[in-house]
Amino acid sequence: MIESLERLVLLSPGQRGPAPQILLTQLTEAVGTADGLDATDTADATDAAHPAGTTRRTEAERIADGLCARFSAGGRARLPFAQVAGKTMGPPRERVGKTFQKIEEELVRNRPGGFGKLRLSQFRLMCAVVEADLTRPQADAQPEELRNQIYEARCSSSAVLRTLETLSGGEEPPPGIPGTAWYWLRRPVFGMLPRWWYGRRHRRRMTRQGGWYAKWAELPEKGADFYADAVRLTAGSEAAAGPEGRALIVDALLRALLADVERAFRHPRLSPWGRRRRHRVVLVLPQFPGGGSDAGLLVERFPSAVEHTGCTGAMLVAVVQPDEQRTESFAEAAITLKSWIGSTGAGGARVVRVAVASHPDDPDAARWLVRYPETPVGKARSDAAPRVEAVLAGVAGLTALALLGAYGAAWVTKGSDTACLGEGGGSASASPPGSGRSTPRLPDRSPQEVYDDIRAGIDKENEKADRAAREGAVVRTVVHLGLPVTADDWEEAKYSGAIPELRGIALAQREINRQAAQQEKSEVWLKVRQVDAGQGFAKAPAAAELLVREVRRAGSAAGGERILGVVGLGQSRKDTLRARDILADGGLPMIGTSATAEQMQGSAMYRQIPPDNGREARIAAEFARHGNIVRTAPGECAPAEKAVVIGDPHDIYSTNLSERFAEEFKGARQIWFPLGDASASPPSGLNDGGDEWVSSSTQMATSICRRLTEEPRTVVYWAARANEFESFLNAFDEGTMCKGRVTVLGGNDLTNAVVEDQRPTERHSGLRLYYAAPALPNDDPPNVIGIAFRRQYAEAYGDDLWSNDGRAPLAWDALQVLSEGINAAYRTAGRAPFGRTAVQIALEQGVGGTDGVRGATGSLVFAENRKVPRNKRLLMLYDRAEASPAIALECGIRDSGEEATTWGPGHRFSCPSDRDD
């Protein structure tokens, strides 16, 4: 039976049922021991209760005493228990009674290692209520007096409250005006406030619905006052007088005790001591309780108190007088206790009455006790372990709070950093080498002549490839589908991007063929065929159809397929998308140069070099939201509070970029400007969301000025094409009252060449212009391949309008990526023929592997069949009137593989990473 009882004690909190009650009933008087449980008499307290010449202890009492002896070893408790016998240690508390006073003392003393302090807060509160002796006869004054007496009783045992009470100066102010003034300054803080908080906390705890006191006292759901109700339990009250009053007090104290015991096992993960509280608290009453005594009432009311409080963490073992209720033998009781072990749930205490009869010593029981002299609780725990764990947790918590505090302080104080990004110390990086800003230089020939010279250089490189082929080299052809130059004046040619893009193609072809010549037969020579896509890519679909027909007619001729891919597709337009689909149907892999609309990625055969509009919009929105870009005072700037987005509803690029930025910058409003179609009408319901439709630059400027007047910290996001940008600035300066106070954040169509030619910051005072760039070859910190590209560009074409423009290195990277795909297909095929399918497979697998291809615009990581390089490098440039553009933001992977993940002063802001769709 003892083994089953102890297994019940050792159950972990999640495996327990209601608190059990084991009653030991002595049937006859005995002179020996029962089941050998009293082999070592450690019940000194019980012996003290039975002095010489008085009635000898019964076997039931010896069993209870022996059980307590098994609960401890070496003078230290192995599990928490209270042996309620003998004298109390402290001064007697008449109203609380010896039984409950002894229980409290024993639970404080008999704590196993690592168990921690058992906080009996509700029990001690009820003890203070019971001991309170109210002197005020007025009923309305008694609750306040009870609260004060309870608080004073708590101060006597709490060093913190005692210190606060001392600091408060006591109840009476000292003599003299200075002393009295100082007293009334500190009394509310150190005296009245702690007293009020203590009273309020316990009032809420004891009257909350579902709590044991609210149910026991049948308090109303709202407006209940604990102190007003508890007055009936205080010393001298009529309700507490007599046997019924004593039973009421015992009932309250018992329920408070069980509630505290159960609370000690809650939320074990939050406390290092709670995680080590694995065993039930055992209350042992080893003596016959007298009729009407506190012990007798405790035994009688224990089952209902367990059910009322939901307690599972306690066990009561008591010796009781025999009565007419059914009892069980040791064997039957063992079976009953075992049946309780595997059951959980709520309810009243499970009670078993064990009949203890006089019989000789049991040898089997004695041997069992010799082998197991102590309750088998496992390894003894240390008091130091939870303390160390608590200290470490505290240090970790303080460290986390310090870090959060530092972060919060930085976040709060970041508004005090008013330096404008791009100016002086506010720039995210140093300015490019060189002093001053030179006037952009155009070639001294017509654009057609410049364009034809580039084509002539490509033709010469193609002739070199033909000669290499005759000598046994592997040569293949790629097609550049790009814009032509047809005009003889520079007004259109300098913005179209045709010249810098074709120059990037020509330089890349030269470098690829130079490396192929050095590597002999391990790399493929490239020939480049130039195909005219027409202005605005209007001829691109027809050109694509002709190219596909040619490819299909050629088939797999001797020597393998010759045309292996297409580069170009530099603008996101409807005709560009049609051409893309035609080329994809013909099985031609494509690498885009400067198109960024997300719709371009709708083909498995297409990939591109620049970041798409989604990535650019995320970075631009973060830049506007956190960067000091909007001027608030001379020399001071702040982040944007609002944004106005300028977009063309007829342009795929512009519409996509506008909508993406509006999604990322919450609250942004759009102004739709249908370029080239002033007769277009807005869709119905456009103004419901605060968006506008304008038909001229003047209307646009007027609308923006109105919004700047309403909110000066407004940024204009220019998602339209660059050819209308200067017209807008002229209208803004000449037709509005807002001249000199506008901040513009430009999309990638507003390239370096456009800015260099228009010089907006120099010509429009007060304008702050930031714009996105996929590359700045002359940047710092350097992109190594970008520097090599710039050197080759300067050697071939000198220093002109496009020397620092991003479209030339984008075209270079596009041909380099397609060349890597062709070389990968060639190396995989060995001596066998290879064609466009093999190139497409190589591109899908990701040329360059996980590190990608080192490009002039950064690392190009196409692994996992990406259409756009992962975390593609992007810059935000600040246009300066007297110097070259400054880098205000850099995000993405450089060609070295190093990734810029933060930006801003002190690198306090994180760069947005690509989303995995």
N, C-alpha and C positions, 0 to 999 in steps of 0.2 A: 504494500500500500504506500509506504514512504517513497519508493521509487516512482510510482505513478504520480503522487502528489508533487514531487520535485520536478518531474517533467512538465507538469502543468504550470509550475512557477517559472520554468525556463523558457516558455514559449515566447517567441518574438512578437512585437506589437501587432504585426499584420495577421497573425495566426490565432488570435485570442477570441474567446467568447466573453460573455459577461463575467464580472468578478465572482469567483466561487467562494463558498462558505463551507468550511469543514468543521463540524461540531463533534468533539470527543466526549462521549457520554460514559461515565464510570458506572458500571452495573453493580459491582461489589467492591468493598474495601480490599486493598492489596498491600502486601509488605515487600514484594519483590519488584523487579523491573518488568516492563512489557516489551516483548520482542527485542530485548537487548538494547533498546534505544537510550537507556540511561547508563550505559557502560562507564561513561565519564561524567561525573556530576559537575556541570558548569553552571547550573542555575542558582547562583549565589543570591540573586534577587529574590527568588522564590523561597529559598531556605530562610532568608530574612523574614519572609512573611509567615513562616512556620517555625517559630522558636521551639527550643527543647521543652518537652512536656505538653505540647499542643498536638493537635491531630496531625498524623503523619500524611505525607503527600500520597495521593492516589496515583495509579498507573497512568491515568489520563493526563494528570499534571506532569508526570515524568516524561511521557511521550512529547508533550508540548515543549518542555524544557530541553529535551534531547534534540528535538527538531531545530531549536534556536542554536544549539551548539554546533549543528552541522552547517548552519548558515555562515559561520565565521571560521577563520583559521589564522593562527599566529596573532591573535589580538586584532585582526582586521576583518570586517564584514566582507563576504564574497558576493552577497547580493543584499539589496536594501530590505531591512526588516525592523520591526519594533516589538520588543518583548515587554508587554505591559504588566509589569509586576515590580514590587519593591517601592522604595521611596522616590519622590521626585528630587531632582538636583537643585532646581532654582527655588526662589521664594514661592510659596503656594498662592495659587489664584483660585479663590474660593468659588467664584461663579463659573469659571471654566471647568473646574473639577480635576481631580488627580488623574483620572483615566486619560483624558485628552491632553493634559499637560505632559503626561508620561509618553504618550504617542509622539508628540512633537519632539521631545528631547531624544527619544530613541531614534527617530527618523533622521535627526540631525547628526547623531553619533554613528549610527550603523549605515554608512555609505560605502559601497565598494569603490575600488580604484577607478578613476575616470568617470564616475557617475555624475560628479559635479554637485553643486548645491541644489537641494530640493526646495524650490520656491513655493512656500505655502502662503501665498499672498491673500487668497480669499479666506482661508482658514484663520489666519492671524487677524484679518479684518473683522471676522465674526467674533473672534475672541475679544477684540477690543470693544466691539458692540456689547457683548455680554457683560464685560467688566465695567462698562461706563456707568457712572453714578450721576444722574442728571439732577441738578438743583433747582432749575427754573420750573415753576409750576405751569407757566403758560404753554399751551400745546403748540402754538406757532413758533415759539422760541426754542423748543427742545431739539428739532432736527439740526439747527445750526450749532447748538451746544454739543450735540452728539458728534457732528462732523469735526468740531474743534478738538474734542477729547480724543477722537480716533487719530487725528493728525498729530497731536502731542504724543500719543503713545507710539506712533510710528517714528517720530523724531528721536525718541529715546533709543531706538535700535538702528537708526539710519545715520551714518556719519555725514552723508551729503546734506540731508534735511536739517540735521543738527547744526551743521556749519552755516547753512543759509539762515537759519533762525538766529544764530549768534550775530551774523552780519546785519540782520535786519534791525537789531537794537532792542529786541524784546518788546513787551507789550506797552511799556510806559516810556514816553520821551524823556530824555535827560533835561535837567534845568538849564536855563539860559536860552537866549534867542538863537545863537549859532548852532548849539547842540540840537535844539528843537527843529530848526530848518533842515539840518543835515539828516535828522531822524526821519522826517517826512519825505526826504528825497530817496532814502534807501529802503524805508519800510515797505512801500508798495512793491518794489522789485524783489527784495530778498525775503519778505515776510508774507505779504498778502497774496502775491501772484503764485508762489509755490503752494500755499494753503488752498487757494481757489482751484488750481489745476489738479491737486491731489483729490480734492472732494469731487470735482467734476468727472475725473477719470473713473473713480470707483462708482459714482452714481450711474454712469453710462454702462459700465461693465456689469453691475449687478442687476440692472433693470432692462437690459436688452432682451428682446423677445427670443425665446429658445434657450436662454440661460437658466441655470438651475434655480436661482433665487426667484426670478420672475414667475416661473411655473409653481414653485413651492408656495410662495406667498400669494399666488393668484393676483398679480398686479395687473392693472389695465394696460392696454397696448400703448397708449400715449399718456403723457403727463404724470407717469409714476415717479415718486420720490423715494429713493431707497432709504434715506435717513429718516423720513417721516414714518415709514413702515417699520424700520428696525428699532424704533423707540420702544416697541412692545417687548423686545428681548432684553432691555437694559435692566440693570439692578434697580430694584424698587418699583418696577412697573407691576401692575396688577396681573397682566397677562403672563408674566414670568414667575409669579408666585405659585407655590404649591406643586404637587406631583405633575399635573398636566403642563404647567409652565416649564418644569424641568425637562419633561419629555420633549417639549417644543425646542428647548435650547439644544439638547443632545441631537435632535433631528437636524437642526441647522448646522451645528458644528460638524456632524458626520458628513452631510452633503457637501459642505465647503471643502472638507478634507479630501473626499473622493474626487471632487472636481479638480482640485489642485494636483492630485496624483495622476489623473488622466491627462491633464494639461502638460505634465512633465514629459509625456511620450509623444506629443504632437510635434510636427515639423522637425523630424530628427535631422534632416539634411542641412538645416540652417545652423545647427549648433554642433560644435565638436563634442560637447558633452552629450547632447541628445543622440548622436550616432552611437554612443557607447552604452546607452540605457536599453538593455536587452531583456531584463528580467522584471517580473512583477514585484511590487512592494507587498511584503507579507506582514500582516498585523497578527500577532500571537497573544492571546489572552490565556495564560497557563493556569489560572485559578478559577474556582467556581465563582461566578458573579452572584452577588447577593440580590435578593429580590428588590426591585425598584432602584438598583444602583445604576450609575452611568454605564458600567460595563454590560449589565443586563439589558439596558435599553439599546445600547449599541448593537448587541447581538440580535436583538429583536427587530430593529429597524434597518439592519444592513441590507436585506434583499430589496426592499422598496427604494432605499437610497441609491443602490446600484442601478436599478431600472430608471430612476429619475435623472441621474447624472450621466447615464450611458458609460459608466466606468468599466474598463476591461483591464486596467493596469494594477489592480489590487487583489489580494487574497486575505481572507480572514480565517484563522485557525483559533478556535476557542474551546475551552473545557466548560461543559455545561452540566447541570443537574439532570439526572434521568427523569423522563416524563413518559407520557403515553404514546408519543409519536414513534413511528417506525424507525428502527435502527438497522444498520448493516454490519456484517462481520468485516474483518480486514480484507478477506478475499473478495467479498462482494463490493466493498468500497473501492478496492483496486480496479475492478472492472468498471465501476461507475466513473471513476476519475479518468480512466483511459478513454472512455466514450466521449468525454468532454474535450479531449486533446485535439481531435480533428475537426471540431465544430466551431464556427464563428457566428457572430450576430449580436443583436442587442437583446435586452430584456432584463428581468430581475435576476438576482444572484442565484446561481445553482447551488442548492444546499444538499449536503449529505451528512447524515448522523451516523457516526461510527461507534459501535458498541465496544467498549474496552472492559474485558473481564479479567479476573485474576487467574493466572495460569503460570506454570513453571517457565523458566527461561527457554527461549527457542534457540537451539544451536545453529540452525541454518541462518537465522537472522543475525546472530552474533558474528558468524563468519562473514556475512555480507557487509556488516558494519566495519569489520576489521579491514576488508578489502577497500571499502569506500567510506572512509571516516568523514568525508566532507561532501557537500553537495557538488556534483561534477559540473562546475560552471565553465570549465576550460581554462585557458591561460589567464593568469591574474593580470589585470590592467593597471596602468600607471596613472597617477594624477598629473604627472608632468606632460604626458603626450597631448591631451586636449588643450592644455595651456599653451604649449609650443605651437600647436595648430592654430589656436585663436590668435596668438601673437603674429604668426605668419599671415593669417587672413587679414588681421588688422593692418599690418604693414602693406599688404597688397591692396587693401581697400584705400588706405591713405595715399598710396602711390597713384592708384587710379583716379582718386579725387583730385590729387595734385595735377595730374595730367589733364583731367577734364577742366580743372580750374585754369590751368595755363592756356588750354585751348579756348575756353570761354573768355579769358582776358584778352587773348589775341583777337578773338572774334569781336569782342566789344570795342577794343581799341583800334581795330583795323580802320574804323571810320576816321580816326585821327590822322591816318596816313593819307594825305591829300595830294601827294606828288602825282603829276599826270604821267601816265604810261607813255613811254617813248621820248620823254623829255628829261635830260640830265640823268639823275639817279633813278628816275622812274622807269627807264627802259629795261626791258627784260634781258637784254644783252648789249654788248658794246656795239658802236656803230661800225659799219664796214670800213676797211682801211681807206685812207685817202681823206683829204680835207676839202671842204666846200662841196658844191654841187655844180657839176659842169652842165652846159647846155647840151641837150641831146643832139646828136649829129646824124643826119640822114645821108645815105650814099649820094654821091654827086652825079648819079645817073638815074634814069627813069626806073620805076619799079619793075617794068617789064624786062628791062635789060638785066637788072639784078636777079630776077627770078630765072631768066634764061641762063645766066651764068651758073646758078646752082644746078640746074638741070644738066648743063654741059659737064659739070664736075661729076655728077652721078653717071652720065654716059661714059665718061672716061674710066670710072671705076668698074662699070659693067664690062668694058673692053678688057680690063685687066683680068676680070673673072673669066671671060671667054678664053683668054690666053692660058690661064691656069687650068681650065678644063681640058684644053688640048694637051696639056702636060700631065694629065691624069688626076687632077684635083676634082673633088666633088663640089658641084656648083648647083645652087637652086635659086629660084626667083621668088621674090615677095613683091606685093603690089602696094603702093602708097596711094590711097584714095583720099585726096585732099583738095583744098581750095586752090583755085588758080589766081594768077595776077594778070588782069587784062587791061587795066587802065594805065595811062601814062602819067597821071598825077598821083601824089602821095596821100591825098586826103583819105581815100578809102584803103589803099594798100597798107598803110602803117598801122591800121587797126585790125585788119582781117586775120592776121596771124599766119598767112600763107608763107611769107618769107622766113620767119624764124623756125616754123615747123619743118619746112623743107631743108633748111640748113641743119637742123638736128638730125634729120634722116641721113643727109649726105655725110655728116661727120661720123655717125654711128656706122654706116656702111664701110667707110674708110677704116675705122678701127677694127671692125669685125674681120674684114678681109686681111688686114695686117696681121692679126692674131692667127688667122687660118693659114697664112703663108708661113708663119713661124712654127706652127704645130704640124706642118706638112699635111698628112692625110687624116688627122684625128678630128678636124673641124671642117665645117662646110663654108664655102665661099657663097656670098650673096650678091645677086643682081637685083636691082630695084627698078620696077616699072612704075612710072608716074602716070596716074589716071586722074583726069579732070572731073571733079565732083560738081562743078558749077558754083555760082554764088549762092550762099545759103544751102548748099548741098542739094540744089534743085535737080541737077543732072545725076545725082548719085544712084537712084534706082535703075535708070537706063544703063549707066555704066556698069553696075553690078550684074545686070542681066547679060550684057555682052561678055563680061568676064566669066560668068558661070557657063555660058554656052561654049566658050573657048575651052574651058577646063574639061567639060564633058566630052567635047569632040576629041581632045587630046587623049583622054583616058589614061591608061597606064602604059605609056609608050616605052620604048626601049630606054633603059637608063633610069626608069622610075618617073614619078610625077615631078613636073618642073615647078609649077606654081604652088607654093606650100602655105601661103597665108597672106593676110592683108593687115596693114597698119594705116592709121589715119582716123577717119570717122570723128573729126575733131569738134563737131557741134551737135548739140542735142536738139534735133529738129525732127519733124514728122518724116521728111524725106530721108533723113539719116536712119531712122528706125526701119523704114521700108527697105533701104539698101542693106541694112544689117540682116534682115530676115531673108532676103534673096541670097546673100552670100552664105548664110548659115545653111540654107537648103542645098546649096552647091557644095557643102562640106568644107568650106574655107575657114580656118581659125582666124580670129580677128583680135587685134590689140589696139584699143582706143588710145588716142594721144591726149586730148584735152576736154572731151565731152564728160560731163559730171552728173547729168540727170539720172536718177535711179532707174528710170524706164529703160535705159540703155542696157541694163543687165538682164533683160528678159530673154536672152538666148544663151544656150549652153556653149555656143561657139565663140562667144564674145568675152573679152576681159579688157580691163583698162588700167592705166597707170595712175592717174590722179585720184585723190579721195573723192568719194561721191558726195552729192549734196546733203545726204543725211549726216555724214560725219562732219562736213563743213558747218552745217547749221548748228549741230550740238556744240562744237567748239566756239562758234561765233556767239551763240547765246550765253555760254558760260563766260566768255570774254566780256560781253556787254553787261552781264549781271553782276560780275565781281570786279572787273578792272576799272581803275580810275580813268575814264575816257571822256566824260562830259564835263566841260569847264563850268565851275560854280563861282569862281572868283579869279582875279588875276593870279596866275601861277598855281591855282588849286583846281583839282578835279575830283569827281566822285563817280561811282557806278551809275548806270542808267536805271531809272525807275520804270520808264515806259519805252515802247519801241513802235515805230511806224515802218511798215515793210512796203517797199515799192516793187511791184511786179507787173509783168506783161502777161495777160491771160491767154494770149495766142502763142506764147513761146514755151515749149516743154521745159527747157532749162529754167526759165524764170519762174514759171508756175510751181515747179517742184521745189526749188530753193525757197521761194516765198512761203509756201505752206509748211515746209519742214521747220523753218525758223520760227514761224508763228506758233507751231506746236511746242517748240522747246522754250521759247520766251513767253511765259504765260501772260496773257493780257495784251499781247501785241496786236495792233490793228493794221489792216492792209489797205493800201491805196493801189487800185488796179489802173494801169496806164497802158491802153492798147496801142503800142507803137505802130506807126504806119497805117493805122485804120481809125481815123478820128470819127468816122461815121458809126462805129460799132456801138451798140447799146448795151447797158448793163443788164444782168439777169435780174429777175424779180426777187424781192426780199433781200437785196444785197446789203442795204443799210441797217437791217435788223440787228446785225451783230457788231455794228460800229465800223464796218468797212466802207470804203468809198470807191467811186468810179470817176476818173477825170479824163478829159480828152485833150489836155494841153499841159505843157510844162508850167505855164502860169497858174493854172488851177491847182496843180500839184504843190507848187511853192506856197500858194496862199493857204492851202489846207495844212501843210506842215508848220507854217508860221503860227497858225491858230493853235495847234496842238502844243507847240513850244511855249506859247504864252500861258496855256493852262498848266503845263508841267515842264519847267525848264530842263529837268533831267530826262529828256527824251532823246533817244538815238534814232537816226534814220538808217534803216538797213536797205541798201541798194542791191536788190536781187534782179534788176533789169540789165539789159545789155549796156555796154559802155558808151555806145555812140550817142546816147541821149543825156549822158551825165553832165557834160559841160553846159548843155542847154538848160538843164534844171538849175545849176549853180548860178547862171546868168539871170534867170528869172527870179531866183530867190534873193539875189543881191539888189536887183533893179526894181522888183515889183512888190516887195514886202518891207515891213518895218523890222524884220528880224535879222537883218544883215549883221554878220560878224558873230553869230552865236548858234551855230549848228554843228553837230557831230554826226559824221557819216561813217557807217561800217559797210564796206563794199564786198560783193561776192567775187568769185574767182575770175569773172569776165573783165573785171577792172584790173587789167594786168599792169606789170611794171612799165611796159612800153607806153601804154595809154596814159598812165600817171606822169611819166617822164615828159611826154609830149604836151599834155594839157596843163601841167604844173598847177593843179587846183589850189593847193595851199598857198602858193606864192601869189596867185592872181586874185584869190578871194580871201581877204583878211578875216580872221576870226574862225575860219573853217578848220575843224579837226577831222582829218581823214585817216581811217584805218581800213586796210583791205587785205583779203586773203590771197596767199600766194603758195603754189605747190613747191616752189623752190626759189632760192635767192643765191645764185652761184657764187656771188661775192660776199657770202655771209660770214658771221663769226658768232659762235664757234663753227669751224669749217666742216663741211661735208666733203670728205676727201675726194671721192669720185667727182663731185661737183667742181672742185678746184681743177682737177685734171680736164674736165670738159671745158671749163672756162678758158684754160690755157690753149686748148686746141681751137676753140672758137676764136680767140684773139689772134692766133697765128693765121687762121684761114680768112677771117673777115674783119679784123681790126676791132676798134672800140666804137660802136655805133648805138643806135636807138635800142637794139635788141640784145645788147651785150649782157644785161642783167635781167632779161625777161625769162619767165618760166616756161614758155611754150617750146623753146628750142631744146632744153634738157628733157622735157616730157617726151618729145618725139624721139630723142636719142634713146631714152629708156625703153620706149615701146619697141623699137627695132632690136634692141639688145635682148629683151625678153623673148621675142619671137625667135631670134637667133639661138638663144639657149634651148628653146623647145625643139628647134630643128636639129641642133647638135645632139640633144638627148635622144631623139628618135634615130639619128644616124648611128650613134654609138650602140644603141640597143639592137639595131638591125644587123650590125656587122657588115658582112658582104652582101646580104640580101637587100633587095629594093625596099625603100621606105617612102611613105607619102604623107598626105595630109591627116589621115587617120592616126598614124603614129605620132605626129606632131600634136594633135589634139589630146591624145592620151597623156603625152608628156606634160602638156600645159595643165591638164586636170589634176595630175599628181603633184603639181607644184614645182616649177623649175627652181633649182637651187636648194631644194629640200626645206627644212625648217628654218634655215637662216635666210633663204631667199636669194635674190640677185642684188648685188651692190649696184645701185643706180645713182645717177647724177642728182636725182631728187630725193634720195634716201633709199633705205632697204625696201625691196619689192618682194614681200612674202605672200606667195599664192598657194601655200599648202592647204590641204583639205578642200580642194576644188573651189577656192575663192575666186570671185569675179573682180574684186578690188583688193589691193595689197592690205594685209592686216595692219591696223594702226598706222596708216600711211602718214608720212610726215606732212605737216601743214604749218604755215607761218601766218601770223598777223603782223603786217607791216604798218608802221606809222610814217606818213608822208611829212617830211620836214622841208621847209622852204629854203633853208640855207645849207642843207647837207643831204647826203644820200639817205634813203629810207632806213629807219631803225626797226629792229625786230622787237615787237612788243609782246609776242607770244610765240613759242615753239612747242609743238606737240608731235610725237610720233617717233619712228625708228630711223636713226641716221644710217648711213651706209656702213658704219662700223658695227652695227648691231646694237649699239647703245640707244636706249629709248629715253626721250624726254617725256617724263610723266608728270611734271609740275611746271608751273609758270607763275609769273608775277613777282613782286618784290619779296625777297626771302623765300621764293618758291612756295608760297603758302597755299596756292590753289592747285587742285589735281586736274590733269588732262582727262577729258572723256575718252574712254576706250571703246573700240568697236563693239557693237552688240552682236551676239551670236543668234541669228534668226533660225 
